[in-house]
Structure formats: structure tokens, C-alpha cells
Amino acid sequence: VPSTCDWRKKPGIISSVRNQVTCGCCWAMAAVGNIEALWAIKYQKFVELSVQELLDCDRCANGCAGGFVWDAFLTVLNNSGLASEKDYPYQGKAEVHKCQAKRYKKVAWIQDFIMLPENEQSIARHLATEGPITVTINKELLQVYQNNVIQPAPGTCDPRQVDHVVLLVGFGKTKSVESRQAEADLSQSKPRPRRRSIPYWILKNSWGANWGEEGYFRLHRGSNACGITKYPWTALVDAPAKKRHAVSCPP
Amino acid sequence: QGIRGQEPGPRPLELREAFTLFQIQYNRTYSNPAEYARRLEIFARNLARAQRLQEEDLGTAQFGVTPFSDLTEEEFDQLYGNRKAAGRAPNMDRKVGSGERGKS
């Protein structure tokens, strides 16, 4: 596992930050982001895929009222792929009885989908070697988040209460910083504290680029912060050997 | 108000200024004075919450005004949460043989 990985640094892998507006479709946006990235990594071809198709054609017909990322992948399998965003654009509302999957050409498809082990080291390895994955987290702290690395205090951001799906696109470590406790000690004239660096995950949200760090946020890595290890799901996209390219995650 | 004067956090005038800046930045208007007052109160509560989280956080995160600062936690949940995925997903977090004998 490399020490850092950021798929955003590789052009044509990660699509621009989407905005759900007032539709509870984080599950569909994260699933589409996952498939777009894997398709670009395996085929060296970027396609922007239709979130609306997942909303209209979801087998549980829940659309904007929330959903599971594995249902999104099942819908992609059942419909033999996904149309492009251009052909089947996002409307911000679901029309669950008006699935138009058959009307448009499929531009990407998946072979299967899997849940990764609930372990941050395995997640990092998969992310670095295969590509971005979806995770479900507790979004409690995100309403008032502005920037930098969230490391929740014990008792906040319950890892069992996950309610928001996002795309995990990388990981890294901050430069050495004084911890908040260390800063407090320093202000009370205690001996100079040790500096530390904070390991973090980089996550792509779907609340527009005006939120967080241009639509992204960073969460502490190594403590199951906000339940990040609870549901690590990814689609499987496999290109035929002759079309396969070796792409590694940029540090 | 006397006790409030000793509390940390923005004072009423600063709060109104911060709220005006928020309205300009995120293009927010409210239909009547009562709605404005309600959103200002929610905004103040969210600022206080951000300040508390800022103090508690063990990392380097900054919390404060965001595009969602005039929403209650419940409204935010309804608009942006994944109600269906909240908490436990049935049958998805139990491993086979996790102690429930006799059940598949």
C-alpha cells in the first residue's frame, strides 16, 4: 500500500462534483462515480454516466427518498449497463414509473459488485490498486464542516449510525502539525509538545463544489471515523486483456 | 441577556452581520419577517454547534458557516440524508454464524 494516493490527480478519472440539490440520491451519485472511475481506469475512457437512470429505474422505486448502493449496482446489472448523463440527464427528482433505460444506448457496464473487508488497510490497498470505492458514513458533522481533517472526539459521529453514501478517492497524511491538545498545553506553558501528522481519507461528496474543500472532505484514517468501514462497496469492471491498461493511483 | 453577554460566541449584532453575509453568499431570501427570525435563530444554533465541534475535534477540521447553516438538523437530514440507509441495513451487517444458532 503506498503512503499516499489521490485519484483526482489523474486526469479523466473523477468526474466533477455533483449536486443532489434536494433529492436524497447520494447512493446513486456515489455508485455512478464509482463506475465512472473504474471504467476510466480499465478502459482509459472517461464517460459521464446517468444518475437519473438509477433514480427512475431503481428496483425498490425509492428514488429521491434514499437507497442502498448495492441496489444501484443491481439496477445497472439488470439494465445491462448505464446510459450517459448527456442522453439521460439529472432532473433532481425521480420518476419511478417512467424508467427510460431501454430508450438510450448503454455507454458503460459492470460485471459484478462486492463488499470489501471492514478494515482500513484493505480498503486503502483496494483503493490504490483498483480505484475509488463507495462508503457509507455518519454525516452528522458535515452540515457545519468547512475544511481540513475531521477527527471526531470519542462519542461523536457514531460509527453505527451511517446515513450518507460518498465516494472514497484517496488517502494521505497531513504535514506535521501541533495537535489541538498540544496547542492547549503550550498556551498553559507546559513543556513543548510533540508534533504529529494526521492520516486521512479523501472523500468526494455530492453537495456541490460550494461545500467543503471544493466539494470534497477529509476524514481521519485508522479509527473507523464516522463508520467509514461499515459498508465499503464497489462495482467490478473488467476489461478484456487486450484493452487492459496498467494505471496506478497518483501519490 | 445578562448571562448571554458572558457566553462565548457571536453577539447579536455580529450574528446579524454574519447572517447577512451568509444570505448574500448563498443567495438566500425568506418570505416574511417571521421566517427570517426563525432562520436567524437556526443559524445562531448552528454556529454554536460548529464552535462546540471545533473545540471537541481532535484533528485540524474547521467548522462554521456552510450552505446548510439555516437548516435545522432535522431538515438537513430530510433533504440530504439517506433515510433508507440510516442505521442498520437489514441482513447486511451480520456475518454467517455470528451467534444466531439454528438460523441460516
Contacts between the chains, C-beta under 8 A, distances in Angstrom:
chain1	res1	chain2	res2	distance
A	20	B	80	6.6
A	22	B	79	5.1
A	24	B	78	8.0
A	24	B	79	7.3
A	24	B	80	6.8
A	24	B	81	6.3
A	24	B	82	5.9
A	24	B	83	6.5
A	26	B	80	7.4
A	26	B	82	5.4
A	27	B	82	5.8
A	27	B	84	8.0
A	27	B	85	6.6
A	62	B	84	5.9
A	65	B	83	6.2
A	65	B	84	6.6
A	66	B	81	7.0
A	66	B	82	4.1
A	66	B	83	4.3
A	66	B	84	3.6
A	66	B	85	5.9
A	66	B	86	7.7
A	67	B	82	7.0
A	67	B	84	5.5
A	67	B	85	7.2
A	68	B	84	6.7
A	68	B	85	5.8
A	68	B	89	6.3
A	68	B	92	8.0
A	70	B	92	7.9
A	136	B	82	7.6
A	136	B	85	5.9
A	139	B	80	7.2
A	139	B	81	6.7
A	141	B	53	6.2
A	141	B	61	7.7
A	141	B	63	7.4
A	143	B	46	7.1
A	143	B	66	6.6
A	143	B	68	4.9
A	143	B	71	7.3
A	143	B	73	6.9
A	143	B	76	5.0
A	144	B	46	5.9
A	144	B	49	6.0
A	144	B	50	4.0
A	144	B	53	6.4
A	144	B	63	4.5
A	144	B	64	6.6
A	144	B	66	5.8
A	144	B	68	7.7
A	144	B	69	7.1
A	145	B	61	6.5
A	145	B	62	7.9
A	145	B	63	6.0
A	145	B	66	6.8
A	146	B	61	7.7
A	146	B	62	4.4
A	146	B	63	6.2
A	146	B	64	5.2
A	146	B	65	7.7
A	146	B	66	6.5
A	147	B	61	7.3
A	147	B	62	5.2
A	148	B	59	6.9
A	148	B	60	4.1
A	148	B	61	4.8
A	148	B	62	5.5
A	149	B	59	4.1
A	149	B	60	5.0
A	149	B	61	5.9
A	150	B	57	6.4
A	150	B	59	5.6
A	150	B	61	4.3
A	151	B	57	6.1
A	151	B	58	4.1
A	151	B	59	3.1
A	151	B	60	7.9
A	151	B	61	7.2
A	152	B	56	7.9
A	152	B	57	6.8
A	152	B	58	7.3
A	153	B	56	4.2
A	153	B	57	6.5
A	153	B	58	5.7
A	156	B	53	7.5
A	156	B	56	6.3
A	160	B	87	7.3
A	160	B	88	7.6
A	161	B	86	6.9
A	161	B	87	5.6
A	162	B	85	6.8
A	162	B	86	7.6
A	162	B	87	7.6
A	163	B	77	7.5
A	163	B	81	5.0
A	163	B	82	5.3
A	163	B	83	7.5
A	163	B	85	6.0
A	163	B	86	4.1
A	163	B	87	7.4
A	164	B	80	7.4
A	164	B	81	6.5
A	164	B	82	5.6
A	164	B	85	7.8
A	165	B	82	6.1
A	165	B	85	6.7
A	174	B	60	6.4
A	177	B	60	6.1
A	179	B	58	7.0
A	180	B	57	7.1
A	180	B	58	6.5
A	181	B	58	7.6
A	198	B	59	5.5
A	198	B	60	6.5
A	200	B	59	7.8
A	207	B	67	7.4
A	207	B	80	6.7
A	208	B	67	7.4
A	210	B	26	7.7
A	210	B	67	5.7
A	211	B	66	6.2
A	211	B	67	5.7
A	211	B	68	7.8
A	212	B	66	8.0
A	220	B	58	7.7
A	220	B	59	5.6
A	230	B	93	6.9
A	231	B	89	7.2
A	231	B	92	7.0
A	231	B	93	7.9
